[in-house]
Each structure stands twice: as C-alpha cells, then as structure tokens.
Amino acid sequence: MGADLFIGRRAEWTEIRSLLGRRRQLTLTGVAGAGKSTLARRLADAMEQTSPGYVCLLDLSEAPDDLPGLTGTLARALGVRVRPGTSAFDAVAVELLSRPRMIVLDDCDRVAGTAGVLADRLLREVGVLRVLATSRQRLGFTGEHTYQLGGLSEDEAVDLLTELAGDGLGGADPAEVCRRLDNLPLAIELAAAAPDPAAADLFADRPDAGRHGSMGAALSWSHDRCDPEERLVWARVSVFSGSFDAEAAQHVCAYGGLAVEQVLGALRGLSDKSVLLAEKDGGGVRHRLPNTVRAFGAALLEDLGETEEARRRHRDHFLHLSTRATAGWRSDQLGWYHRILPDLANLREAAEDCYARPEERRKGLELVGNLWFLWVCCGRPALGYELLRRGLDLERRPSAERLKALWVQTWMSIQRGDVEDAERTLAECATSDWEGAVDLVPYVSHFQSHLAVARGDVGKALWLIKDARERHRSSGDVFPGFLPTYTVVATGMMLSGEYARATAVLREGRELCASYRDYWTLARLDLILGLAEHILDNTAAATASVRESLRGARMFDDDICLTEGLEVFAVIAEGDAHDTLALFLLGAAATARENAGVPSLRSPVLTELLRRSEAKLLARNDREEHDRLIETGRSTDLRTAVEHALQGLAF
C-alpha cells in the first residue's frame, strides 16, 4: 500500500492477534495483492511498540533457498555471532531461548519449503518462540496453521479507494470499481493512481508501486512459481465465470495432452499457491479465480491461441449440464436446484457466448429453455426473461428450441402478469407446425386456461384445463404438465363459489404432488388451500396450510409464492383481528412486489379478499398507527417478513 496509508483489516487484525495468542505459529496466505506483508508488518510494529525487542522481522524475498544460507540470514538479523565449530542453527536457538520472541518470516514464496523446514525445527527446539509467516502457499510442515487473507470488506475497500483516488473517481461507483478489483488493496492502489480508476490497466508497469510494479508483475511472479500443468490449467479455467467444480474443470481443461489426473493435480497446486480460491458448499469444494487473476489467465489463454477451444468446451459442458438438469428436476427438484445454482454465472456466460455466434444461437436457446425451472419456480425470473427475450429476438427461425423457449416465456409472462405478452407468445406456439409442436398442444390449452382465469371467464378456463389435463395424462407428462393444472382447477372452482369442492381437489393434488415429489407445486397448492380454508372460516387449517406453503416456497426461493403467501397470511390475520401483524405483512408484501419490477398475476379471489381486508384495517385503526405499521413492513426484507409469518410474531 502506498506511503503510510493503512485502511481496513479491523476484523482480520483482531482474529490474527487472537490466534497468535493461542498458537505458536501462523502463516498468512492469500492471492497476490491481498496485502499479506503489509498486515504482517503492521502487526509486527504494534507488537514491537508494546514489547521492544520482541519481534524480529526477516524479509525473505531475496533470501537463499537452502537451509544453511537461510539460517545464516536469520542469525545476522538477530545479531547472533556464530562461533567457529558451532552451527548457525544452534547459535540461533540459544539466542531465541534467552527470552520470548516472535520471528516474522515475510514473503516466503520463493523459499517456502526451506522456510518451512527452518520454522518447524526452531519451533521444536525453542518452546518460547512464535513464528508469523507470509506466503502465497503453505510452508508445508506438520502442524502448520494458516490464515487466508482475501480482499477487504466492501466498506473498507471503498474507503481506501476514495482516500487514494479523491476526485479522480468522477461519477464512477466506488463499490463497483472495488468489486471488479476483488477489493484487493494492491489492485485498488494501482487503480487509484490511474487517470481513470474505473478503467485502469492493472497490468501496466508502475515503477513506484513498491515491490511489484503492477498486478501483472505480482501475478507473473506467481505464474513463474507454477509448474507447466498448473500454468496451462490457470489459463484454461479463466473461461469460467464465478466458481466452478472439478467436473467442469476436467471437461474444459483435459485436452491437448493434459490428462484428467493432471488437471486435478493442477487444481490442488493452484489452490496451494493461492491462485485459485477453494470454497466449500453443500455439494463439495468449488474453485474460483479472483477477477484480476482471471484476467491474467485470459491473456495467457489468448497467447496460447486456445481461447476458442476452451470457450467451446465451456459451452458444451454447461449445455450438457442444463440437459441433465431439466431431466433430473422431475425426480429431484431440490437436489438439482442446489446443484445448478452455483453455476448460474457460468450458465449465463455460456448462453451469452452462444448468442454471440449466429451458428450457435439455437444452442443458447436450448440451454436457457432447459433451465425453465430456475426462471419459473426458483426466483430467477428477471435473468430468465432477459435471456429468453434476447435469444428469441436473435434466433427467429422455427425450431424445437425456439418453441421450447416460447413455451417457457409464456409461463413466465403469465406469472409476471403480462397478459399481452403471454397471449402473443402463446399464439406463436399454437400456430406453429414445426416438428415437435404437438408436444406443446396440452400447454397451449393449459396456459390459455390461466389467461381465462385472469379475465374472469371461469367456464372457458375450466373447459380448457380439462382438455389440457386429458392431454397431459395421455402423454404421461406428470410434471410440469399435469400436476400444476390443479391450481387452475381449484381457482376456477373458488371463483364459482365452490370452496368445499375446491379444498377436496386441492387435497387430491397435494397427495399426488407428495407421491411424485413435486414439492414446488405442493407449495402453490398449499397456498390456495389456505385461502379456501380461510373463506370456509377454518382459521387454524388456513394458517397451517399457508405456513406449509411458505416453508415449501422458501426452499426454492420462490419469491412470487412467498409474496402471495404474505398477502394470504395478512388476510387471515385481519380476519382473526391480528391487525398489527396483518398491516406489517401487507407492507412487506408491497415492497416485495415493487422489488420484483413487475406485478405477478394475483388470483382474482385473493385480489378481492385483499381489497376487503385493507378497507377494514383502515377503518378500525388509527391512520397514523396504520401507516406506521405498513411502513415498518415496507422496510423489512421478504425473508424476514416470512419468518414473522411463520412464527406469528406481532409488533
């Protein structure tokens, strides 16, 4: 970091001081530019001021990479005279035994193995010694403790950038600039010194940037420490966006003489050298290149002439993954949702890459259409709608892929409440004579019934949904075909005033959903059942059903169902005279709808009940208190409001 400026690392400072109080050794690791040396030296200065003579700081950036030479360097730093016939190690050990000391071995990368041997021997011989080391990789001795240093917190990164750049930021968003720089102190310093920090070239040499003239110099240094397989994998994995797993890395990287086993070994090596960041999730370990490291790898890949091949393999892998996902969703909804979600950035990049190539746009539509469950069921409608619209605008030739995309967009438009768009795309589906269009016939009737419900044409809706159900059943399409039709049937019955009959149909649908493990539709049916039970004055049953719906929808991040769930719960709470909770939930639901960008297609039954409940709440509550509770709900995020509904908490 430039000059004496040191901003941030408050949490890390406290944690490392605590660790050094409990452990005799700690190695700070992390990607190039994270500020390992700066933090270690600041810690050393603070300890030295408290206990003069306690700290010995040793810069190993130019130290000899052999044990006698490295030990001699330490002896000179300690001011130890090595008498003839006495080994340097013994002389250093005697000196360190005289009183408690801490040795800071800074910048061990070039001599990591040797530094590890020396640190291990000293710690064994000198019981009062502590060792703090900095290195992009572990020193590698038994019992070594490591602390990985990443970027600054967002607030700290912004503080550093604004302090260094001053007015040079212009109108750029400092938080966005810092995110692009991985919140790394060195990257922020280099960007701040550029004429335009938002577009700074971090790989340009800068003589006054300290030990490394640029991020390029720092990363080149890391690159030089890698073996040939690690360098090749570093370049090839730069095509990933966000994190990736070992399976994806193998598919993208294992070609041109590089075997799968070598790819796996290179991933481990790059993680050890802090080039790759390892992140654990429920599915195992995933890897990620920081943005700056990824940009460096992309330049290497371009120099190798392999960019096109690596990107093709990336596209093929994620297209195949989307095909597996759309098939797997039918039998393991939650499993495939959590399997596919971490790769959302890669899936988007693969689709965008297809769209950029006229000959592959159909593949892009196929990929996006395969992921219909993410866009329709799992709270990602904005991204799905954007990708579908772009793909359909770019690829207008009739095809099975285009029809599937139109089918998905129709369903999404219905959910978004965009009846006009749904009718337009549905008309194209209905008039298509492309091979495979016959598979869409049941869905045309299915979606037309949804639109009929929205228009209040109950008779037409029930006739259409009957046709759709018969066709879905005969084709064996249980989900997403047959089971979701229960929502239309039940809503139509409720619009006709047949509430008891609707509850019977909903319970039948619930049993089928449970038997087929269609938990997403189950949450939707529970919501409608809660509404029907409320109308029948079965408050306890209504409350239980809506809570089951909220729990189910929460598993899928289904914000549409969660928002409607809050509204139904507010109606139930108002009917049971729990006005405080009802007003709070109405406020939270209103904000959730606004944040969604477009209104979802709310059931006409719920719309009327909400109108009545809101009028009653306004009539029997003081206006100031009414508005205060609504505003409290409006300032509460959706997940917190859902938890209040589940717990029945009032204010």
N, C-alpha and C positions, 0 to 999 in steps of 0.2 A: 504494500500500500504506500502511496506517495507520502513523502515528508513524515511528520509525526502523527498523521491523522489515523485514528483508530476508532471505528464506529461499529457497534453491534457486538455479537457473540456473548451477550449477557448470560443467556441460558447455558451455553457451552462452557463459559468461564466457570460458572458455579458447579456444573457437573464434573468438569475435569479437576477442579480443586478438590472436590469431594472424593473423586476416585483416587487421586494421588494421596489423600489422607488415609485411604483404606488399602491401597495396593502399592507395591514397591516399584512397579514398572508399568508404563503405559506408552503405546505407540499411537500417535495421531496419524491417521491415514486419510486419504481423500483425493479427489481429482485435481489435476493441475489448476492452479489459480484459486483454490479454496482458502488460502491464507493460513496454511498449517504452520509455517515458520513464523509468521507474524504473531499468531496467537501464542505459540510456544515461547517466543522471546518476550512477549508481554508478561506472560505468566512468570517466566524466569526473573524478569526485572522486579515484579511485585514481591516475589519470594526473597529476592536478594535484598530489597529495601527493608523487609521485615527482619531478615536474619542475614546480616552481612557475612560473606564468605561461605554461605550455604550452597550456592549454585555455581556449577562450572559449565559454561556454555561452549560447545565444540561444534564448529561448522565443518561438516564432512563433505561438502560439495567438491573439494579438490583433494580429499584425503587419499592416501594409498590404500589399495584394495588387497592388503594382506595383513594377517593378524599382528606380526611384529611391528610393521610400519604403523598400523592404526593404533596399537598400544603405545608406541613411542610418541605419536601425535597427542594422545591423551596425557601422557606423562609430562610433556612440555607445557600443555595447557594448565596442568595442576601445579607447575613449578617444581616437579619432582626430579631430583638428580638420581640417575641410575648408576650406581657404583659398579666398578668392574667386577665381573663374576656374578652379578645379580641380574636377574631378568627384569625387563621393564614391567612385566605384569606384576611380579612380586613387589616391586617398588611402589607401583600404583596402589596395590591392595593394602600395603602397610599404611600409606598416606590416607587412604579412604577409611581405614579402620580407626583412625585417630579421633574422628568426630562425625556426626551425621552429615551427610552431603547429598545433593542431588545433581546428577550429570544430565545435561540436555544434549542429546546427540541430534543435531539439526541437519536436515537434508541428507538422509541416509541412502537415498535411492540407488546411487551408483555403487555403494558398498554395503547394500542391505544384508547380504549373507554374512559377511565378515563382521559387521557391526552387531549382528545378532549373536554370533559366537562370543564376541567380547562382552556384550551386555550380560549374556547368560552366565559366563564364567565369573564376572565381577559380582553379580547378584548372589551367586552361590557362596563366594568367598567372603563377602562383606555384608554382614547382616544388617548394618545401619544405612546401607546405600539405597537410594531411589534413582530410577532412570526414566527420563521422559525423552521419547524419540519422535522425529517426524519423518515420514516416508510415504510415498505413494503405494507402497506394498508392505506387507508384514515383514518383519525381520526374520521370522521363521524359526524361533526357538521354542521349546516346550514351555508352556505356561505363560506365553506372551499374551498380554491384554491389549486390545486395540479399541480405538475410539474413532469412528469415521466422521470426518468433517465434511458437510455438504455446503450448499450455498447459505447465505444469510437469510434470516427471516424476511418476509416481504417488506415490512416496515423498516427494518434496518437497512436493507438494500436501497430502498427509496431515499432514506436519509443520507446514505453515503453518496448516491448519485447526485442528489440535489446540492449537497455540500460541495462536491467536486466540480460539477458542471455549471452551477449558478444559473445565469440567464441563457447559457448555451443550449438548454433543452428546448427553448422556444415553446411551441404548443404540444410537444410530444408528451404522451402519458408516461411518467417515470416508472410506474409499476409495470407497464407493458414492456418498456425497454429492459427493465431488470429481469423480467421473466425470460425474455429472449436470451439474456446473458446468464441464465441459470442462477441469478443472484450471487454470482461468484465475485469476490472482491477484486481480483486482478482484472477480470473482464470489465467490470464497472469502471475501474480506474482508467483503463485504456480507452473505453468508450467516452468517458467524461472529458478526456483530453483532446478528442477529435472535434473538428469544426461542427459536425452534426452527429451528436451522440446516438441518435435513433438509427442512423445508417452507418455507424462506424465500422471500418475494416479492422477487425481484431487481429488479423494475421499480418498486418503491415508492421515492419520493424520500427521500434521506437527506442532509441538509444538510452533515454532517461527512465525507462520503465523498470529499473532495478536489475535483478539477476537475469530475468527473461525479457528480451526486447519486445515481445508480443505474446499473445496466446499461442500464435503459430510456433514461436520458439519454444515455449513451455511444452506444447504438445509434441513438437518434433523430438524434444528430449525424451518424452515418454515413448514415442514411437521407436526411437533408437534402442530402447531397452527391451523391446518386444522381439520374440523370435519370428521367423518368416511366416509360420502359420498364423500367429497372433496378428501380425500386420495385415495379412490377407483377410482374415475374419473381421478385423476392425473396419476395413474398407467396405466389405460386403454388407455388414449389418447396418451401415449408415443409411440403407434404403428404408429401414424401419422408422415408423413414426410412433413416438411414445415407447412403451415397453413391449417386449416380445418374449416368448418362451423358447426352450431348447428345440422343440419340434419345428417351430418356424425357422429358427436359425439354421438347423440342419438342412431344411429344404432349400433355403436361399443360398447357403454358403457351400454345401458339399458338391462341388463340381470342379472341373478343371484340375484334376489331380489331388484335390483335397477331400479326404475321406470323412465320414461321419464322426469317427472316433477322434480325428484331428480337430474337427470343429468343436466338439465337446471339450477337448483339452484346451483349445484356444479360449473358449469362453471362461473356463476356470482361471487361466492365466491372465486374461484381461481384467477379470474381476479382482484378482490378487493385486494387480498393478493400478487399481482404481481408475481404469479406463472405462470399464463397464460398472454400473451400479446394480447390485443384486437386490431385488425387492421380493419379499415373501408375501404371498396371498393365499387364499383358501385352496387354490389349485396347485400350489407348489412355488417354485422360485421363478421369477421373471427377471429379465435383464433390461437395462435402459442405458442408452448413451445420452449424456447431457448434451444440450443443443450445440455448445461450442465444440465438443468432441465429435459430435455427429457431422458438423460442417467440415471439420478437418478430414474425417473419414470419407466424406463425399468427394472432396477434392482428390484424395488418394485414389478413389474408385474411378474417377474421371481420367486420371493419369494412366491408370491401368487399362483403360479402354473397355471396362466391364460394366459401365452404368446400365446400358440397355439390357444386358443379360440378367443382371441382378434384379432390376426392376421387373422384368418379365417373370422371373421366378417368384418374386414377391406377389405379383398379381395372381399368378396361378395358385399359389398356396392359399391365399385368402379367398379366392373364388371357390376353391375346393372346400375350405372351411365353412363358407356360407352354405354350400350344398349339404354338407354333413349336418349343419345346424338346423336347417329347415326340416330335414328328415328326423333329426333327434328330438326336436321340440315336441313332437307328437307324443313321445313316451316319457320325456324327462324335461319338463318345462323349466323348472328352477335350475336344474343342473346345466342346461345349455345356456340359459340366460347368464349365469355367473361364469360359464366357460367363455362366452363370446364377448362379454362386456369389456374386459381389459384390453381387447384388441380393436375397440371401436375406432381409435385413431388410425390404425393400420388398415382397417376395412374401408374407412373413408378415403384414405390415400390411394388404395388400390382402385376404388371406383373412380376417383378423380383422374388417375393415370389412364384408365380405360377411356374415359370421356375425352381425354386429350388426343386420342388416336382414333381417327374415323373407323379404321378397320376393327377396333375392339370395343366400340361403344355398346354393342349388343351385349358383350360380356359384362360391362359395367351395369347395364340394366338388370341383367341376370343376378349379379351379386346383390344389388340393392333390393330387388324383388324377393330374393331368398331370405332376406333379413326382415321380412314383413312383421314378424312378431316383436322385434325391437321397436319398430315405429308405431305399431297399433297397440301393443299390450304393455310395453315396458318403459313408458315415459320418455321416449326419444322422438316425439313426433316432429319437432322442428327440423332436426337434422334429416330425418327420413323424407319429409316433404320437400326439402331443398334438393336432396339428391335425386329424388324421383322426378321432380319438375325439370331439372336440368337435363337428366337423361332422356326424358320423353321429348323435350324440345330439340335435343341434338339428334336423336335416333328415331325418325318418323316412319321408317319402313315397316310394314306389317311383319310381325314375327311373334313367336310364342313368348319371347322375353318381354316384348312391348305389351302384350296382352296381360301378362302377369303383373307388370308394373302398373298398368291402368287399373287392374283389379285392386291392388294394394292402395293406390291413390284414392280410389273411390271410397274404400272403407275409411281411410284417414280423413277424407273430406267430410264424410258423414259424422265422424267423431268431432271434427273441428266445427261443425255446424255450418259448413259451407255447402248449402244445398245446391246452389247453382253449379258449382264445380263438380259436385258428385253426379249431378244429372248429366253434365257434359261428358265426363269420362265413362259413365255407365252407358251412355248412348253409343259411344265408340265400341265398347265391349259387345253390346247387344247386336250391332250391325256388322261385326267382323265375321268374315268367312274363312279366316286363316285356320290352317290345320291345328287342332288342339283347342279351338274356341269352344267346342262342345263342352269341354270341362268347366267352362265359365257359366254355362246356362243356369245352373242352380244358384250361383252367386248373383246373377242379374236379378232373378226373382227375389232373392234374399235381400239385396240392397234396395231394390225398389220398394220392398215392404217397409224398410226403415224410413225411407223418404215419405211413404204414405202415412206412417205414424206421425212424422213431423208435421204433415199438413192436416192431421186430424181425420184422415179418411180411413176409419177403422175397418170398415168392410173390405175395402181393397187390400189393406195391409194384411188382414187375416187370410184372404184368398191367396195372395202372393206368397205368404210364408208357408201356407200349406203346400203349394206347388214346390217351393224350394226344399221343404223337409222331405217330401217324397223323392225328389231327385237326389238329394244328399244321401238319403238312406239307401237308395238303389245302387248308388255308385260306391257305397262303403266309406264315404267321407264323413267320419265322425267329428273330427276337429281339424281345421277350423270351420267345417261345414255345418253339420247337424246340431251340435250342442249349443252354439251361440244363438240358434234360432229360438231357443226358449225365452230369451229376453224380449223378442218381438211378440211372441205369442202371449206372454204374461202381460206385457204393457198394453197390448190390444184389448185383452180381457178387462184390465183395470179401467181403461178408457170407456169400456162398455158398462162399467159398474159391477162387473162380476169378480169381486175381490176374493171371495172364498174359493171360487174355481181357480183363480189365478194362483193362490197360495198352493193349491194341490198340484198344479202344473209345475210351479217353481220347485216344490219338494221332489217331484219326479225328476226334474232336470238336475237338481243337486245330487241325487243318488247316482245318476248316470255320470255326472262330472267326476264324482269321487271315484267311481269304479274305473273310469278311463284316465284318472289322474290329470284331469283338466282343471287345475286349480285357479287359472286365470278366469275362465268363465264362471267358475264356482263363486268367486268373489263378486262378480257382477250380479249373479242370481241372488246371492245373499242380500245385496243392497236393495234390489227390487222387492224381495220378500220382506225386508224390514219396513219398506214403505207400505206394502199391503197390510202387514200386521198392525201398523200404526192406524191405518184407516179403519180397521176392524176393532180398534180400541184394545188390542193386545199389547200393551206398552212394554211389558217385560220381554215378550218374544220379539218385538220390534227392536228393542235396544240390543238384545243378544245377537240378532241377525246382522244389524249394521256393524256391530263391533267385529263380528266374524269377517264381514266384508272388508273392513279397514285393515284387519290383520293380514288377510289374503292379498289385498291390493298393495299393501306396504312391501310385501316380499318381492313384488315385481316392479316397484317404483312407479306404479300406475297412477299418475297424478290426476288423471281425469276421474277415475273411480274414487280416489281419495277425496277429491274436492266435492264430488256429488255426495260422498259419504258424510262429509261435514255438514252439508246442507240438509240431508235427510235427518241426521242426528239433531240438528238445530230445530227442525220441525217437531221431532219427538220431544225434545227438551221443552219447547214452548208449550206443547200440548200438556205436558206434565208440570207446568208452572215453574220450570227452572229457567227463568228469564235471563239470568246473568250468563249462564253457560250458552244459552241459545244465541244471545247477541254477540258474544265473543266468537262463537263458531261461524256465525254469518259474516262477521268482519274478516276472519281468516280466510273463509272460502272466497270472498270477494277479491281479496288480494291475490289468491292463488289463480283465479280466473284471469285477472289482469296480467299476471306474470306469464301466463301461458301464451299471451299475444293475441289469441283468437278465442272466442267463446266456444265451448263444446256444445253438442246438441243435447240439451237437457230434456228429459221426459216431460211431456205436457202435464202429466199427473203431478210431478214434482214442482213444476213451474206454478201451477195453481195453488198447491199447498204452501209454497214459499210466500206467495203473494198474501195469502190469508194470515200466515204466521207473522210476517213482517208488519202487517197492519195492526194486529193485536198487540204485538210488542211495543209498537209506537204509541198505541192508545193507553196502555196501562203502565207505562214507565215514564218517569221524568225525562224530558227531552235531553237535558244536559247529561244525565247518567246514561241514557240510551246511547248518545253519541260517543261518550267516553268508552263504553264497553265495546262498541263497534270499532272504535279506533284502536283499542288495545288488541283486539283480534286482528285488525289490519296490519299491525306492526309485528305480528307473530308469524314465523315461518310455518309452512304446511306441515312438516313432520312434527313440530312441537304441538301444533293445534290437534293433530291426530292423536297424539299421546294424551292430551287433555280429554278428548272424547272417549278414549279407551278407559281412562281412569275415572271419568265422570267428575273431573275437577272443575270447581267454580271459582269465582274471584270475589 
